[in-house]
Amino acid sequence: MKKISLLVMTLALAGVLAGCASGSGSSSSAATSSAADTAATSASASADTSASASASASASADDAATAGEDPTVDNPIVVDKEKGEIRYLGFVDGAYVGESAAETRHAVVFEGGSNGQKTIISGYGDEKEFYQGCIDLGWEPGNNLTLENQKGGENAATIEGEKLEVTIRWDGQDEMPIWDCIEAANGDTREADWRFGGNIDRANEKNTGCVLCIDSCAVGIVSNAAWPSGTTDADKVTYFRGKADKLPADGTDVIVTFRKAA
């Protein structure tokens, strides 16, 4: 009987020891697993931070490159967020430059638009992309004109929107106001008042290509509040042309820069 009791006690003690050993192993495994999870989480966080830093550095590098970059035929619209401006590449159309030249109401028009051959500066960049650049810079569009306003007369109205400064330059010529290169055919000498009119819905609908119109316009992306809408369409009061003594030769590439007015 004592032998049986001793055997039972021995087996029970072995079970306890086995349980302790098993518990210790589980605890050790849990600790090891926890350490591994912590290390993995730390590594993942480190990788995310590194990726974020890399993306930030890449964006900064892109901004830096844009800040010193002029537009090209392959990249005709440069939206420079660091400088807060858009640089747009075009070329002079000599048919609208000089006292005997044809007259127009268009200063800058994308050459692929329906008005691309009716402008002082024919541009390489799509007006819809130009519009998006204006939005990306945070400029507020006016969007206040309708096609009825274009008829002039009692329907005439003035374009609203972010007030802009528009300049022009080319090889050998420092930046100067584009208005210095334009004149009214009737001798009117009022100053330009460039505004980001917006009008993207009509730009998409009409596809005129109009980037910069010389009177208030319900289609052009930027136009001139100094002349009400319809001035050059219905009333036929004023048309414009480029100044031969200011602009370079026909076909010369020029850079037109748009920025918020001071």
Phi, psi and omega per residue, in radians:
M1 nan -0.762 3.109
K2 -1.093 -0.619 -3.137
K3 -1.142 -0.702 -3.142
I4 -1.139 -0.762 3.125
S5 -1.066 -0.743 3.131
L6 -1.095 -0.690 3.133
L7 -1.135 -0.740 3.130
V8 -1.074 -0.773 -3.140
M9 -1.104 -0.689 -3.138
T10 -1.114 -0.752 -3.141
L11 -1.147 -0.703 3.130
A12 -1.096 -0.767 3.121
L13 -1.083 -0.680 3.118
A14 -1.106 -0.684 3.129
G15 -1.125 -0.721 3.119
V16 -1.084 -0.810 3.140
L17 -1.067 -0.697 3.132
A18 -1.141 -0.711 3.118
G19 -1.098 -0.711 3.116
C20 -1.096 -0.769 -3.125
A21 -1.080 -0.735 -3.133
S22 -1.133 -0.749 3.124
G23 -1.073 -0.734 3.139
S24 -1.105 -0.687 3.134
G25 -1.150 -0.724 3.140
S26 -1.097 -0.751 3.134
S27 -1.082 -0.730 -3.138
S28 -1.135 -0.731 -3.139
S29 -1.132 -0.738 -3.140
A30 -1.079 -0.748 3.137
A31 -1.097 -0.762 -3.137
T32 -1.099 -0.766 3.136
S33 -1.097 -0.741 -3.141
S34 -1.076 -0.747 3.133
A35 -1.105 -0.709 -3.136
A36 -1.142 -0.741 3.125
D37 -1.084 -0.742 3.130
T38 -1.073 -0.767 -3.135
A39 -1.111 -0.731 -3.127
A40 -1.129 -0.764 3.118
T41 -1.072 -0.759 3.126
S42 -1.085 -0.743 -3.130
A43 -1.143 -0.708 3.136
S44 -1.121 -0.761 3.119
A45 -1.080 -0.726 3.136
S46 -1.109 -0.712 3.136
A47 -1.142 -0.724 3.125
D48 -1.092 -0.754 3.123
T49 -1.084 -0.736 3.138
S50 -1.118 -0.741 3.134
A51 -1.127 -0.730 3.116
S52 -1.089 -0.755 3.123
A53 -1.114 -0.682 3.140
S54 -1.137 -0.750 3.123
A55 -1.113 -0.733 3.125
S56 -1.098 -0.747 3.129
A57 -1.122 -0.683 3.136
S58 -1.133 -0.758 3.121
A59 -1.103 -0.721 3.123
S60 -1.110 -0.694 3.125
A61 -1.138 -0.700 3.117
D62 -1.120 -0.768 3.119
D63 -1.082 -0.710 -3.140
A64 -1.130 -0.703 3.131
A65 -1.140 -0.760 3.134
T66 -1.090 -0.663 -3.087
A67 -1.050 -0.493 -3.119
G68 -1.943 0.290 -2.981
E69 -1.844 2.309 3.019
D70 -1.645 2.629 3.117
P71 -1.170 2.694 3.098
T72 -2.259 3.010 3.105
V73 -1.047 -0.643 3.121
D74 -1.333 -0.427 3.132
N75 -2.398 1.280 -2.957
P76 -1.337 -0.177 -3.128
I77 -2.183 1.963 3.112
V78 -1.874 2.024 3.088
V79 -1.672 1.870 -3.045
D80 -1.783 1.708 -3.105
K81 -1.225 -0.547 3.138
E82 -1.130 -0.718 3.138
K83 -1.606 -0.196 -3.135
G84 1.200 0.734 -3.086
E85 -2.579 2.839 3.028
I86 -2.063 2.273 3.072
R87 -1.910 2.177 -2.982
Y88 -2.147 2.257 -3.094
L89 -1.657 2.303 3.066
G90 -2.573 -2.980 3.101
F91 -2.514 2.669 -3.070
V92 -1.279 2.326 3.007
D93 -1.801 1.785 -3.050
G94 -1.085 -0.262 3.123
A95 -1.143 -0.330 -3.107
Y96 -2.028 0.448 -3.129
V97 -2.200 2.236 3.107
G98 1.927 2.815 -3.047
E99 -1.109 -0.522 -3.123
S100 -1.697 0.131 -3.065
A101 -1.307 2.850 2.993
A102 -1.133 2.647 -3.118
E103 -1.799 2.701 -3.047
T104 -2.637 2.909 3.000
R105 -1.939 0.184 -3.059
H106 -1.983 2.237 3.093
A107 -1.641 -0.821 -3.132
V108 -2.408 2.171 3.136
V109 -2.424 2.387 3.057
F110 -1.035 2.238 -3.059
E111 -1.073 -0.362 3.120
G112 -1.471 -0.065 3.135
G113 -1.531 2.935 -3.106
S114 -1.166 -0.369 3.082
N115 -1.794 0.242 -3.057
G116 -1.095 -0.323 3.121
Q117 -1.912 0.358 -3.099
K118 -2.218 0.710 -2.942
T119 -2.543 2.707 3.120
I120 -1.188 -0.751 3.087
I121 -2.070 2.081 3.062
S122 -1.635 2.280 -2.988
G123 -1.831 2.732 3.107
Y124 -1.565 -0.228 -3.019
G125 -1.888 2.438 3.132
D126 -1.112 2.373 -3.096
E127 -1.146 -0.475 3.126
K128 -1.214 -0.648 3.080
E129 -1.195 -0.646 3.074
F130 -1.075 -0.786 3.103
Y131 -0.983 -0.818 -3.117
Q132 -1.069 -0.628 3.081
G133 -1.079 -0.702 3.095
C134 -1.079 -0.750 3.123
I135 -1.132 -0.740 -3.136
D136 -1.071 -0.487 3.107
L137 -1.497 -0.002 3.075
G138 1.472 0.256 3.140
W139 -1.333 2.472 -3.090
E140 -1.618 2.106 3.111
P141 -1.368 2.615 3.126
G142 -1.351 -0.875 3.129
N143 0.863 0.674 -3.045
N144 -1.865 -0.147 -3.101
L145 -1.731 2.697 3.063
T146 -2.155 2.984 3.103
L147 -1.154 -0.421 3.050
E148 -1.096 -0.677 3.127
N149 -1.070 -0.546 -3.108
Q150 -1.117 -0.317 -3.132
K151 -1.300 -0.254 3.108
G152 1.279 -2.748 -3.122
G153 1.056 -2.309 -3.133
E154 -1.224 -0.231 3.115
N155 -1.566 -0.120 -3.061
A156 -1.039 2.499 3.116
A157 -2.633 2.918 -3.085
T158 -1.887 2.363 -3.141
I159 -1.137 2.492 3.076
E160 -2.032 3.119 3.141
G161 2.182 3.120 -3.124
E162 -0.942 2.267 3.117
K163 -1.360 2.249 -3.048
L164 -2.116 2.757 2.972
E165 -1.884 2.300 -3.113
V166 -2.178 2.147 -3.104
T167 -2.158 2.966 3.126
I168 -2.468 2.563 3.051
R169 -2.687 2.879 3.069
W170 -2.737 3.055 -3.116
D171 -0.958 2.150 3.129
G172 1.555 -0.050 -3.130
Q173 -2.238 2.177 3.079
D174 -1.217 2.814 3.125
E175 -1.045 2.360 3.067
M176 -2.553 2.796 3.134
P177 -1.015 2.354 3.137
I178 -1.120 -0.461 3.141
W179 -1.114 -0.436 3.089
D180 -1.124 -0.304 -3.070
C181 -1.806 0.099 -3.083
I182 -2.205 2.528 3.078
E183 -2.406 2.638 3.052
A184 -1.413 2.348 -3.091
A185 -1.110 -0.449 -3.135
N186 -1.598 0.122 3.085
G187 1.507 0.045 3.104
D188 -1.049 2.293 -3.038
T189 -1.974 0.271 3.141
R190 -1.085 2.705 -3.120
E191 -1.446 2.665 3.107
A192 -1.315 2.697 3.077
D193 -2.404 1.463 -3.022
W194 -1.293 2.343 -3.125
R195 -2.348 2.515 3.045
F196 -1.382 1.563 -3.085
G197 -1.247 -0.504 3.141
G198 1.571 -1.765 3.039
N199 1.032 0.544 -3.043
I200 -1.127 -0.587 3.140
D201 -1.072 -0.774 3.136
R202 -1.298 -0.539 3.069
A203 -1.079 -0.724 3.100
N204 -1.183 -0.649 -3.098
E205 -1.287 -0.782 -3.006
K206 -1.572 -0.521 -3.119
N207 0.911 0.773 3.108
T208 -1.349 -0.407 -3.105
G209 1.508 0.060 -2.998
C210 -1.205 2.029 3.084
V211 -1.688 -0.807 -3.067
L212 -2.413 1.921 3.119
C213 -1.773 2.614 -2.999
I214 -1.563 -0.151 2.967
D215 -2.237 2.958 3.140
S216 -1.009 2.227 -2.989
C217 -2.335 2.455 -3.140
A218 -1.560 0.011 -3.116
V219 -2.130 -0.721 -3.122
G220 -1.093 2.592 -3.120
I221 -1.235 -0.796 3.053
V222 -2.132 2.403 3.090
S223 -2.569 -3.061 -2.881
N224 -1.955 1.939 -3.120
A225 -1.246 -0.173 -3.139
A226 -1.218 -0.419 3.074
W227 -2.087 2.173 3.134
P228 -1.105 2.823 3.092
S229 -1.084 2.598 3.122
G230 1.472 -0.125 -3.118
T231 -0.986 -0.668 -3.073
T232 -1.857 -0.070 -3.130
D233 -1.765 -1.015 -3.060
A234 -1.582 -0.873 -3.076
D235 -1.317 -0.412 -3.117
K236 0.941 0.655 -3.093
V237 -1.396 -0.797 -3.011
T238 -2.390 2.299 2.922
Y239 -2.170 2.968 -2.994
F240 -2.307 2.884 3.057
R241 -2.701 2.846 3.093
G242 -1.404 2.653 3.128
K243 -1.513 2.140 -3.105
A244 -1.150 -0.508 -3.109
D245 -1.482 0.007 3.134
K246 -2.007 -0.734 -3.059
L247 -1.499 2.688 3.097
P248 -1.345 -3.107 -3.070
A249 -1.111 2.757 3.085
D250 -0.884 2.298 3.102
G251 1.542 -0.100 -3.138
T252 -1.226 2.304 3.075
D253 -1.219 2.403 3.116
V254 -2.340 2.729 3.070
I255 -1.987 2.092 3.106
V256 -1.778 2.178 -3.084
T257 -1.950 2.326 3.135
F258 -2.025 2.287 3.058
R259 -2.609 2.832 3.103
K260 -1.092 2.427 3.092
A261 -1.173 2.520 -3.129
A262 -1.169 nan nan
